[in-house]
Amino acid sequence: MTDDRERGSGTVLSVSLIAVLAGVVLVLGSLAAGFDAKHLADSEADFAALAGARTLHDPTASEAPCAAAERVLREAELIACTVRGSRVVVETQKTVTFGLLASWTLTGQAEAGPR
């Protein structure tokens, strides 16, 4: 016969392991979402800087370089755009929310134009 004091200890251990694994999955998922948002902010900053530089150097362009940069953004938000000589410098941001646990705002910077 088994000792009655040990009854249910396997259940407690199983529930504890499941809780730990769920916590690990949540942390890894939030890190993956953060990396994805950072990549998106960087990529969109690159694209916006290129669009702004193209407009800056196009004599037939009718819009401002920063307006062109903002127009091409899809998921990130333009937070800064400056023209420095013949170059366009852009900064974007993307906010990612992972359930109720975390919310991060990640930024991307890019510069485009001839040297």
N, C-alpha and C positions, 0 to 999 in steps of 0.2 A: 504494500500500500504506500501511497505517496503522502507526504506531509501536507496537511490542509493549509498551512501557512504559505505554501508556495503556489497555491491555486491562483490562476490569473496572472502570474508573473510573466508568462509568455505573451499575453495580450498587452500588458503594459509595455513590455519591451518592443513589441511590434508597432504599437501606436506611437511610441517615442521615435522609433526609426523612421516611420512614415512622416512625422512632423519635421524631423531634421532634413530628410530628403526634399520635402516640399519647400523648406526654407532655402536650401541650396538651389533648387530650380528657380525660385523667385529671384534670388540674387543674380544668378547667371542670366536669366531672362532680362532683367533690368540692365545689366552690363551690355548685353547684346543690343538692346534697344538704344542705349547711349552711343555705342560705337556706330550704329547705323545712322543715328541723327547727326553725329559729328561728320561722318563721310558725306552725308547729304548736304550739310551746311557748307563744307569745303567745296564740293562739286558745283553747287549752285553759285558760290562766290566766284569760282573760276569762270563759269559760263557767263555770269553777269559782267565780270570785268572784261571779258572778250567782246561782249556785245557793246559795252560802253566804249571800248577802245576802237572798235570798228566804226561806230557812229562818230567818234571824235575825229577820225581821220578820213571820213567820207565827205567830200565837198558837197555832195548832193543830199546829205542827211538833213531832215527837217526837225529832228528832235534832239534834245540835249543828251549827252552821254549817260548821265545818271538816270534819265527817264528811260532810256533804252535798257540800261542795266536792270532797272526795277521791272520793266515789262516782261523780261524773259524768265523771271523767277516763278517757280511753280509751288514749291512746298516750303521754302525758307522765306524769311522776311528780311528786307534790306534795312539795315540799321545805320549804315554810313556809306557815303559815296563821295569821293573827292577826285578832282582832276589835278594832277601834279605835272605840269609841263605837258609832255606828250603821252603821259600814262594815266590810266584810270585805276584808282584804288577803291576796292569794294569790301565791305564787311557785312556778312549775313548772320542770321541766327535761326535756330530751329529748336523749338521746345518739344520735349518728349515727356509724356506722362505714363508711368507704369502703375496702373491701378491706383490704389489709394496710398501706395508706399512711397513713391518718389516722383518728382517732377524736376527735370533738368533743362536748362537753356544752354545750348552749345553754339559756339560761334565759328564762322569760317572767314578767312581773309584771303584776298587774292589781288594781284596787280597785273595789269596787261597794257601793252603798248610797246612801241619801239624804244630801244635804248639809246 
